[in-house]
Amino acid sequence: MADEADLAFDSEQRHMAQALAAQRRRRSVMQPIGQCHYCGDTERIAQRLFCDSECAAAWEHESALRTRQGLPARQALH
């Protein structure tokens, strides 16, 4: 049976693994894909991530909500 020190060590290791995974996710950089990352519009895109500031704000808001809820990041449209 594990004692308190073992339980604390396991908890610390889990926390460290989660923190490292979060850092890796933050480092990923979005690249232009020829369409808006939020709505998929291809008409107003010229090597940009989003077609306008409304889509950029909506994507940022949704991304923050997903992060707070512990959900994976939204997949880029292809």
Secondary structure, DSSP 8 states (H G I E B T S, - for coil): ---HHHHHHHHHHHHHHHHHHHHHHHH------SS-TTT---SS-SS-SSSSHHHHHHHHHHHHHHHHTT--------
